[in-house]
C-alpha cells in the first residue's frame, strides 16, 4: 500500500492532539507497516495501591508510535537510548537513566537506538486490574483510517 496523501480531518475534533500531528503519525505508521515486519514489544503490567505501572521493552532498531495519553504521568527510561519525536518539541535524544513527564495529548514517535526498557506510572484510584478499564482512563481512543486491519 503506497501512501501519497492523507486526509487532515482524520482525527476526532475533540482530540488532545493536533489534527496535523495525528495525520502525520498515522501516515508514518502506515508507511512503516507497509515496508517492515511488525515487531513485538513486550508489555508487563504491575499494580500497587491505587497505582498501575506499565513496562515496555523495545528492541534496538525498531520504530514505535505511541498511543495518545489523556493524563499527565511520569515515565522512566531504565535502559537504552532512543530518539523521541513529540509535536511542538521535535526530536529529543533520551538515554537511560532518564525521568520525564508525559503531558495530556502526547503522542510520540520513537526511533530505538539501543534496547530500551521504558516504564510509565498511572493513577489507579479503584485498584482495578482490568486493562480495558485502565486504558479507557488513560488513553484517548484513536483509529488510524490508513490501516485496513488495525489492531
N, C-alpha and C positions, 0 to 999 in steps of 0.2 A: 504494500500500500504506500503510495507516494503522497506526501503532504506538501501541497503547493500553497495552500492558503487555509485560513481558519476563520470562523465566524466570531467576531468580537463580542457578540451578545450571548455567548455560550454559557455564561455563569448566571446564577440567580442574582437578581437585583439587590438582594439584601446580604450578599456575601461580604465577609470581612476583608476579602482580598480584591484588589482592583481587577476589573474585567480584563484589562490588557495583560496583567501578570498571569492570571489564571489561564487565559487563552494561549499565551506563550509556553507555559509549563505543560499544558495539555498537548500542544504540538510537539514539544520535546519528548514527552512520554511516548506518543505515537511513533515518532521517528526512531527512538531508541528500541522500542519493542519490534519495530519493523526490521531492524538491522542486526540486533543482538539477541541471544537467548536470555530468557528471564532467569535471574539469579535469586536463589532463596537466601533471605537474610533472616536468620532465626530470631524469634522473639521469646523472651522469658517474662512471665508476669508474677509479681510478688505483691503481697498485701500486708499492711500493718494497721495499727489503729487509725482509722479514717485516712488511710494513705494507700495509693496504688502506685506501684513502681513498674515501669516498662523498660526492659533491657533489649537492645538490638545489637547483633553482630553483623557488620558489613565488611565483606572481604575486599582486599585491595583490588583496584581496577574497576570496581562496579560503579555505576551511576544510579543514584537514588533520588526519587521525588517524594516529598513528604505529603502527608495529609494536611488539611487546613486546621490549625489549632484554634479553639474557641476561648481558651482560658490562659492566663499568664501562669507559667510554671517554670521551675528550674530544670536545667539539664546539665549533665556531666559527661565529658568525654574522658573515659578512663584509660583508653589505649588507642593509639593510632594517630593518623594525620589525614585531614580531609579538607578539601576546598568547598566552601558553602556559599551559595548564592541566595540572597533574600531580596525581595522587592524593596527598593529605597536605599539599600546598603551596598548592593553589588556583591562582588566576590570577597570572601574573607578566608584566610588560611587559619584553621584551628588545629592545634597539636596538643595531645594529651601531656599532662593532665590539664583539663580546662573546665571551668564552670561558667555557665551563662544563663540567661533568662530568655524564654520564648514568650513573645507577646501575642495577644489575640490577633488573628488574621495572618499569622505567619504560615507560609507555605514555602518550603526550601527545595533547592536542587543541590545535591551533594555529589562531588567527584571524589571518590575514596582513593586516597594515595597509598596508605598503608592499612592493613587490617585494623578496623576501628570498632571499639566497644563503646556504645552511647547509651546513657541512662536518662530517662525522664521521670519526674515525680509529680503526682497529681493528687489533689484533694479527693477523698472518697468518703463523704460525710455519713453515709449509711452503711459503710463497710461491706458493700456488695462485692461479690466476686464474679458477677455476671458481666463478661466483657462487652456484650452488646449494650447493656445499660451504661457502662462506663464510657464506651465510645460515643454514644449519643450525647453524653455530657460534655466531653472534651474535644470532639472532632466535628467540624462543620460538614454536613453532607455535601458531596460533590460528585458529579458524574462527568467523566471525560467523554463527550459525544464523538470524539475522533476514534475511540476504541470500540470495535464492533463487539468484542466479547470481554468487557471489563470485569475483573474480579475484585 
